[in-house]
Structures are given as C-alpha cells and as structure tokens.
C-alpha cells in the first residue's frame, strides 16, 4: 500500500510540475494585459489583427477569412490560450497597414468580383447580423454609437457588422449591402517627455460605398468616389455597395490618429462602462438587502426556537415526561441512519466541493484583476485548471463521508467521483461540439485542444482525486453524537406542506432569488457579447448565496425533524440544489424574451451549455445545503441528554 501511494504521489507531483512549467512558458510568451504597456514612436508599424466573426443570432463564430475578405500575402495564426480556443477565437494577421500617428486616407485594400457562391456567403452572414472583430495592441475594435438625441454619451459596440439589409427608394425588394469602407480612429496618449505614445482606443465607422474609377483597373488606379488629392472623402453610405453575383467590390479604409487624455491604465474603462451602471448597481444592492434581511430573520427565529427546545429537553426529569414529548428528539435513534444510495450521495458531495473550490478561487483571482476582460480567455482557462486541481478536495470530501457511512472500498468511491460528473459534462460537450463541427464553425474545439482537455482530466484530475480519497479515508471516521437503533422507526403520516417534492421545490426559491438579478447580467455578457467585470459584487452575491442555501436548508430540515421524519440526508442536498431547476427555467425565459436565436443548432447549443451550468449549480448549492444540515444535526443532537 505504501509503494502504491508513493507511485500515485510521484505521478501527481510530476503532473503538477509539468503544468507549472507550461504556465511559466505561457507567461513568458504573452504579456499580461495591464502589466506590460507598449510604447510606440512616430512612424512605428502597428500590427492589426482580425478575430472571429460573431453573431448573437446564431452564437456560432467563424474565422474572419471564411468569407472572401482581402487577405495578406501570408495568413499567420496567433497562438491562443485554452480559454480563447474554447470561445472560438481565431486571431490572425490583417492586411491593414498602420503607421503610428501617420494618418492615411482612401487606402485601397483590394478589389474582388463576387460569384454566386461568395455572394451567397456574404448574404447569409449579413442576414445573421455577423460582426467583424479586430484587435490592435490587445484592444478590441469598437463602433461608437450615440445613446440618443438628448444624451451626449456614447455607447461602444464590439465589432462592426459585415453589412446591412435595406431597400432602394421606391422599391420594396430586400437588398443586401456590404460595409466596404472602414474609417478607423486610433486614440493614443502621448508622453510629453519622450514623445512616445501608447494606444488607448481603437474605433471604426463602417460605410457602404459603391466605388467608381475611370478607365481600366490597375494597382495605380485612383478612385473618383474616395480621393484624398481632391479631398473627396467617404462620409456617408448614400451610394451603397450591393452584394450580388458578378458585382465588383473595392475595399478601402482610412486611418486617423487622435491624441487622448485617457491614460493607458484606464483605457479599458470605456469598454467596461457599456451598460447603465446605476440600474445595475441599484438592482444588485436591492436584491442583496432583501436577501440579507430574510436571512437575518431566519437566523433569529432558528436561534430562539432551538435554544428553547434544547433547554426544555434537558430539563425533563422522568422517563414518562420524555415519552410524552414530541419533536426532533424522538428520532435521535434514526437521524444518523445511513441513507439509501449513500455511495452516490458521497460522489455528489465530493463533486460539489470541487465546484465550490473552483468558483471561490476563481472569484478571488478575478477580484484581484488577473481575470479582467482584457485577458482574453483567462477566465475560462483559470476555471478549467482550478477544476482539475480541486479534484484533490473532491476525493477527500467524498471518501470522508463514505467512511462515515461505514464504507470500506475507497477506490470505488474515488473512481466514481473522478468520472461521474466529468463524464456527463463531457458527453454533452462532445455532442454540442459535433453540432458545431457540422456547421463548420471556428467554435468547434480542434483535436489538439481536445487532447489537452482529456489529458487534464485523466492525467491530472483523476490521480488527484485518488490521492485526496486516500488521504481522506486514512483519517479516523467521524463518530455520530448519538447511537443508531437497529430497527428503523416508522415515520408518521406527514402534512401536505411537508411532502418531500413540495418542500424541496420551495427550498430552492430563496437561493435562486439571491442570484437571479446578477444572473441576468452574466447571461447578457455570455450570449449578447458584452463584458462582465463587477466581480466584487459577484463575490458578495456568492457569499449571500452560501448563507441563504445553508439557512433555508437548515430551517426546512428542522421542520422535517420536528415532524418525526428523519430521512434528511438526500432532502438536505436536494432542497438547496433545487435552485438549479429555477436557474434553468430562468435561462429558458431569457432565451425566449431576450435572444433572437432562430436556428435549431444555435438553440441546442444554448440549452446544452445552460444544462451544464445548471448541473454545476446543482452540485454546488446542494453541497452547501448538505454540509449545513450535517453541521446542524450534529450540533443539536450533541447538545441534548439522550438516555
């Protein structure tokens, strides 16, 4: 056994060292946004990169060059981290040529002639409202949009649309038009002493222009619709470029540089302040105050009631008085009876501990700024790695509970903990990935990334679960505060409101109420392509969720024991875990009221990913409720005198 443990420990140590070396390599390969600014001198070349084409209508990203846009001489792929690949990011070099603080007007990028296939491809992307995403100095390209006539504020939208739909004057026929002229604006903050500059903004205004020229086309042809020599610049889309087969499209762009007072450290502020913050903050604070008030009331009632019960039970003097008593003390001989399917409960609790640890540490790193939106893919990468390393705690928690249930085969419980939940999630993920492959989307996970995910699971997570399970099983078992009777006590008929299904469904309402407002903003950031950045408030909501799950489960468990029903193990888990059902129902409501998804594959992707999120939320909240009830029952039954 000692040699076996030594081999497991050596394997785990080697795996951890390998991951740390990979992390160091990645840290040297990429600078952490917000830590290493880049200075540019006048005339320095600026590297513009193109990212995926994205749409909130389909949720299926595509590579920029999947459409016949102008291409550089050689397309070079940038190395993406794990999170970026899973998000569908495909970052490549662009044909645009920028020189720092050197304005350019009416640069001709290329000229193409559409055939039936390419015209159809453009029309499909325009109809699905796809946006083109670009990056300059790690800043995403945005389109400034005025809020309204009475507001001077500007809202920034990520990326510009491929084109638009419309009709000619006097015609009802729907036409498709291409945005083929881009007016870029690069904002910079200049250092007065060194005259170097740092980029603090990257904006664009797209136009649809049917370019014209005299004579035959050549590389030196000058456009009559956009010519800096005659000061004829593009300022509107009055003569738009139609997308039809055999139509000629000329792509052009302008670059303007504007000095800004915004410093480099604050350049992301404009991107993050896209929503109405007053409504956002007021909603969160209002929700938190209501939940805190309810939690305080519940805690006060519980403390007073329990104190009175324990005092009364301990003051009983005769056996006759004890027999006349009713309530939770009567089931002391059955309250710690091993539940049915105890092995499965151990697995669920271990998985919940793994989720809880992952979410908690992720939020700590996010609040410290390591996982800000400027670090593309960082949040998802961190969550995956933390999930893997939290396997140690999953194995420990499941085996400790398993030993308390008088179990002896710790390897079996470790195996189930390591494979049950990841296998369910992986099955859903593989089905969704197959659907994405069928759509030829860049969101499909490549084979190399799939291999990396499998390695993280089998090579690191599984061994860590077994190590944790061994360590947990090696510790002495937790003794019950009271002895369990050999013959189970008969449970009396329960009132309708103590029906297990009813009480479980009622128990999930309050935890869901603690998070549903914040859930709206999280869903909006995921499915409507916006940034989520208020991790401090999210952490507060998470703390409130933990308190609420614990308190509502303890209250319902107390009522259940008072009605002489001692089958609390599974019910405590399902009571707070039922909030995941409300989460999925809210996600369904959000789908039909806020999203414009019409394609079947896109809808399946949405519900598939929300099902995974709901499963994770179920094990997380269920584990919180279970441990709260375990602590509560052990506390009250160790506080009374049992004859």
MIDRENZA-412720 format. One line per field, with one value per residue (C-alpha): x, y, z. Coordinates in steps of 0.05 Angstrom, whole numbers. Layout:
// residues N
c1 (X ...)
c2 (Y ...)
c3 (Z ...)
//
This chain:
// residues 643
c1 (0 58 92 25 14 86 75 10 43 103 56 16 79 106 39 37 110 92 32 74 127 73 45 115 124 57 74 138 103 48 48 -8 -53 -49 22 66 47 79 107 105 147 121 122 125 86 22 0 -74 -103 -170 -210 -273 -338 -391 -466 -515 -568 -531 -478 -433 -366 -329 -258 -250 -222 -281 -310 -272 -245 -179 -121 -47 7 12 -40 -7 -46 -33 -25 -87 -93 -141 -197 -192 -196 -258 -290 -280 -228 -184 -134 -97 -58 -95 -78 -85 -21 -19 39 37 10 11 -60 -80 -139 -173 -124 -145 -141 -162 -214 -256 -312 -366 -391 -455 -422 -386 -446 -489 -438 -437 -513 -520 -472 -507 -575 -550 -522 -450 -398 -324 -277 -207 -152 -98 -49 -96 -154 -217 -246 -310 -363 -383 -459 -494 -544 -598 -616 -616 -554 -482 -458 -430 -441 -388 -408 -357 -340 -376 -429 -408 -464 -537 -604 -648 -688 -676 -723 -788 -775 -799 -747 -699 -626 -560 -505 -432 -392 -331 -301 -275 -257 -210 -194 -134 -132 -65 -37 29 87 109 180 196 145 128 55 11 -53 -115 -172 -189 -253 -285 -342 -363 -392 -422 -396 -401 -333 -322 -260 -241 -213 -189 -170 -96 -56 -46 -120 -148 -219 -267 -310 -253 -193 -150 -119 -186 -208 -265 -273 -326 -372 -437 -468 -511 -489 -484 -447 -496 -479 -497 -464 -415 -413 -346 -328 -269 -247 -217 -200 -179 -136 -139 -98 -126 -90 -128 -124 -141 -81 -60 -81 -153 -161 -209 -257 -295 -304 -329 -378 -425 -488 -529 -489 -539 -593 -542 -517 -585 -614 -557 -557 -633 -630 -575 -611 -675 -638 -597 -660 -694 -631 -627 -700 -690 -627 -663 -722 -677 -633 -692 -732 -672 -650 -720 -724 -656 -670 -737 -709 -652 -700 -741 -734 -773 -779 -854 -843 -794 -844 -897 -850 -855 -809 -739 -712 -755 -718 -649 -641 -653 -628 -558 -581 -543 -586 -604 -555 -503 -447 -480 -490 -416 -399 -446 -418 -347 -364 -398 -336 -296 -343 -345 -269 -263 -314 -286 -213 -234 -271 -212 -166 -219 -227 -151 -154 -119 -181 -204 -237 -171 -141 -179 -195 -163 -227 -244 -172 -168 -234 -212 -144 -175 -228 -172 -131 -193 -200 -156 -211 -266 -233 -220 -292 -325 -281 -290 -365 -360 -321 -373 -425 -382 -357 -294 -278 -249 -221 -291 -317 -256 -267 -339 -322 -268 -312 -387 -396 -340 -368 -437 -409 -361 -418 -460 -398 -379 -450 -450 -380 -404 -461 -412 -366 -426 -435 -360 -354 -289 -323 -311 -255 -195 -165 -104 -145 -190 -128 -106 -173 -171 -100 -123 -178 -143 -72 -82 -153 -163 -97 -111 -180 -149 -95 -149 -192 -134 -117 -189 -201 -137 -163 -207 -282 -327 -368 -442 -464 -519 -527 -570 -625 -623 -697 -718 -772 -838 -847 -917 -961 -937 -977 -984 -935 -881 -886 -814 -826 -863 -812 -753 -783 -799 -728 -696 -734 -695 -624 -646 -674 -605 -573 -625 -611 -537 -553 -586 -521 -480 -525 -523 -447 -443 -498 -502 -427 -416 -363 -376 -329 -362 -330 -332 -408 -409 -368 -417 -475 -437 -428 -502 -518 -478 -512 -581 -571 -547 -602 -662 -638 -628 -697 -732 -690 -712 -785 -775 -744 -798 -850 -811 -785 -711 -696 -658 -593 -617 -671 -620 -579 -639 -671 -617 -598 -668 -648 -613 -682 -703 -638 -653 -725 -699 -649 -708 -747 -686 -679 -750 -751 -681 -648 -663 -638 -678 -634 -643 -568 -559 -617 -588 -521 -555 -595 -537 -489 -543 -557 -483 -484 -548 -516 -455 -501 -540 -480 -451 -514 -534 -467 -473 -542 -518 -459 -502 -552 -497 -468 -537 -559 -494 -497 -568 -563 -498 -530 -585 -582 -601 -617)
c2 (0 47 35 46 113 133 120 159 217 217 217 275 314 305 328 390 408 399 446 498 496 505 564 596 585 618 675 688 681 731 794 801 858 914 898 909 970 981 1048 1069 1121 1162 1121 1053 998 977 905 900 830 801 757 714 734 732 737 739 709 644 640 605 640 635 651 720 690 642 700 725 788 818 775 790 755 701 687 677 648 677 628 627 602 547 594 632 567 544 613 604 659 653 711 722 778 830 864 933 975 1027 1073 1106 1178 1179 1189 1153 1168 1125 1067 1014 945 901 891 828 804 763 698 663 624 683 729 677 671 746 749 694 729 796 765 733 800 777 826 831 833 862 875 929 927 879 928 903 944 981 1022 1086 1095 1155 1137 1185 1256 1284 1247 1265 1197 1146 1070 1024 962 907 898 924 890 855 892 913 899 952 975 1026 1086 1069 994 940 888 870 882 865 917 909 953 960 1026 1030 1095 1075 1121 1104 1142 1150 1180 1216 1222 1295 1280 1222 1238 1164 1144 1088 1065 1077 1068 1032 1054 1047 1076 1029 1055 1021 1055 1035 1058 1084 1097 1119 1071 1000 977 974 980 1055 1069 1128 1125 1181 1165 1169 1210 1249 1291 1322 1320 1274 1231 1180 1209 1171 1110 1149 1104 1035 974 920 846 807 756 787 852 886 907 951 952 1016 1046 1110 1115 1176 1186 1227 1246 1229 1249 1177 1143 1073 1044 1070 1052 994 1039 1059 986 964 1021 998 988 1033 1025 1059 1008 952 972 990 923 884 924 919 843 835 877 836 770 795 817 749 712 753 738 664 663 698 650 589 611 628 565 518 548 538 466 445 477 441 373 378 397 332 291 227 175 187 261 241 193 248 294 301 333 324 290 228 210 212 137 142 211 186 122 111 136 97 105 132 120 166 219 216 227 286 318 309 340 398 412 412 463 505 509 525 582 611 614 639 698 715 719 757 809 818 836 775 753 820 822 849 780 743 671 679 667 601 577 591 555 493 489 502 449 399 416 417 343 333 363 325 258 278 301 241 189 223 219 149 126 160 115 54 44 3 7 77 64 52 117 154 125 147 217 225 203 213 288 299 243 274 343 313 275 338 376 325 325 402 402 354 401 459 418 405 480 488 540 562 549 474 450 425 356 384 422 361 320 374 371 295 299 349 301 234 256 305 308 232 220 279 252 185 219 260 199 160 217 225 151 144 193 164 162 216 188 202 242 190 116 90 39 -28 -25 36 79 85 155 183 210 279 343 364 420 371 330 319 345 407 425 413 459 512 509 528 593 635 615 630 697 715 708 719 793 781 721 768 807 743 714 781 781 709 709 783 792 842 848 826 860 872 812 846 848 778 754 787 753 687 696 712 650 607 637 631 559 540 575 554 482 483 513 461 405 429 427 358 330 362 323 260 249 230 220 285 265 268 320 370 363 369 427 478 442 452 525 497 480 553 574 531 556 628 612 586 651 692 653 670 742 770 729 728 657 623 566 497 484 551 536 467 500 549 498 448 498 522 450 442 506 484 416 452 499 439 403 468 492 421 410 475 455 385 407 460 406 357 410 429 358 340 405 397 322 331 387 345 289 223 167)
c3 (0 17 -50 -86 -51 -66 -141 -140 -104 -153 -213 -184 -167 -238 -268 -224 -242 -316 -310 -273 -327 -380 -342 -337 -412 -427 -380 -419 -487 -472 -431 -380 -403 -353 -333 -394 -436 -504 -526 -599 -633 -691 -755 -719 -752 -716 -723 -734 -723 -743 -697 -707 -739 -684 -682 -624 -670 -684 -628 -680 -690 -756 -777 -809 -873 -880 -921 -982 -949 -971 -948 -932 -971 -917 -864 -796 -738 -669 -612 -569 -498 -478 -460 -526 -566 -528 -540 -615 -622 -683 -683 -749 -782 -823 -890 -860 -855 -798 -781 -713 -716 -792 -819 -883 -928 -980 -979 -1028 -996 -1053 -1107 -1115 -1161 -1128 -1157 -1137 -1080 -1048 -1056 -1021 -964 -953 -955 -903 -855 -865 -854 -789 -766 -761 -735 -753 -693 -696 -645 -640 -582 -546 -552 -587 -644 -625 -661 -624 -622 -591 -536 -560 -582 -511 -487 -505 -480 -528 -524 -554 -592 -602 -676 -738 -779 -843 -878 -874 -907 -939 -999 -1053 -1052 -1086 -1083 -1034 -1055 -999 -1017 -982 -977 -957 -910 -954 -929 -857 -823 -766 -708 -664 -598 -563 -500 -513 -463 -465 -443 -491 -546 -548 -546 -520 -554 -512 -562 -627 -662 -730 -770 -827 -893 -953 -1017 -1089 -1111 -1181 -1223 -1294 -1345 -1332 -1263 -1244 -1179 -1192 -1207 -1169 -1144 -1161 -1100 -1050 -1068 -1017 -1072 -1090 -1016 -1035 -973 -953 -900 -913 -946 -996 -1054 -1021 -1047 -1065 -1055 -1117 -1162 -1213 -1174 -1164 -1093 -1076 -1002 -975 -908 -872 -810 -765 -701 -644 -580 -517 -444 -424 -393 -412 -345 -355 -428 -414 -375 -438 -458 -389 -379 -434 -392 -348 -285 -239 -255 -250 -181 -153 -174 -142 -77 -72 -82 -31 22 15 20 79 115 103 125 189 205 193 236 294 292 290 348 393 376 382 448 477 451 479 546 551 532 582 638 631 694 685 631 627 611 557 526 525 487 412 363 336 398 386 322 354 344 268 248 231 197 132 73 12 -46 2 -48 -98 -45 -29 -102 -108 -46 -69 -137 -102 -61 -126 -157 -95 -91 -164 -161 -97 -120 -189 -158 -114 -175 -214 -159 -158 -232 -261 -300 -327 -396 -424 -411 -466 -448 -380 -341 -376 -373 -298 -284 -322 -287 -219 -231 -246 -184 -139 -153 -91 -47 -84 -69 3 17 -16 20 88 80 53 114 159 124 144 73 61 -14 -21 -91 -118 -90 -115 -185 -186 -161 -214 -272 -259 -265 -316 -359 -360 -378 -430 -463 -471 -494 -547 -575 -578 -609 -663 -680 -685 -730 -774 -782 -800 -744 -712 -645 -656 -610 -651 -640 -604 -554 -544 -528 -478 -443 -439 -411 -358 -338 -340 -328 -271 -243 -236 -199 -153 -136 -117 -75 -39 -29 1 49 70 81 121 174 230 217 246 304 308 370 384 372 316 332 297 278 237 268 230 201 216 161 141 128 55 62 88 25 0 -70 -46 8 -39 -92 -41 -13 -80 -88 -38 -62 -133 -111 -85 -153 -207 -219 -224 -268 -318 -328 -332 -386 -423 -422 -448 -501 -522 -530 -474 -419 -347 -298 -229 -195 -127 -128 -156 -97 -49 -84 -79 -4 3 -38 10 71 40 18 87 126 84 85 160 171 128 159 229 209 178 242 285 244 262 191 197 122 117 81 9 22 50 -14 -60 -22 -38 -102 -130 -143 -205 -233 -226 -258 -319 -322 -319 -375 -416 -402 -421 -486 -509 -484 -495 -550 -624 -638 -693 -717 -686 -677 -641 -595 -579 -563 -516 -478 -477 -445 -397 -377 -360 -320 -283 -266 -237 -198 -172 -142 -115 -79 -59 -25 14 40 57 98 133 154 174 220 246 263 296 337 364 379 415 457 489 541 509 559)
//
